Amino acid sequence: MSLDVAFVDGDVELARGKGAVATSLTLPPASSVDHVDFGDTASETAHGILAAATSGTNSEAGFTRRYAHSLYPGSWFSAVLDVPKGRPFAVRLRETFDGAKTKEFNLYADDVFVGRYLVPRTATGNGTIAHQLIVDSPGGAGRHG
């Protein structure tokens, strides 16, 4: 498969190219500090899940999941995860899809805004996209890491 790829930092395009790309991202990672399976009751309970009344759980593309609910702007959910205190850490996610769409979310760490993320998918039908975010701000590594 040939892909157009752009590397961006904020609104600045750093590089662009086209070519064949093969990637693999293990979920959950073989070695991790903590892991929550959103949508799995035991995992959510162990990680102190809090959620807006419009949030819910179900299965999509063969995986359990928790959703905020796109029809209710401002809907949310949160979890408590242990990460290395005062050090950058990675958040690896599996987004599930029931068709072509873009998912959008804000990420906070210790109530500090880390960033707003868009995860577009053009394929039809059920599927997943794995991605990883780096939280490197000191404000995002406080009480729980």
Buried (B, 14 or more C-beta within 10 A) or exposed (E): EEEEEEEEEEEEEEEEEEEEEEEEEEBEEEEBEBEBBBBBEEBBEBBEBEBBEBBBBEEBBEBBBBBBBEEEEEBBBBBBBEBEEEEEBEBBBBBBBEEEEEBEBEBBBBEBEBBEBEBEBEEEEEBBBEEEBEBEEEEBBBEBB
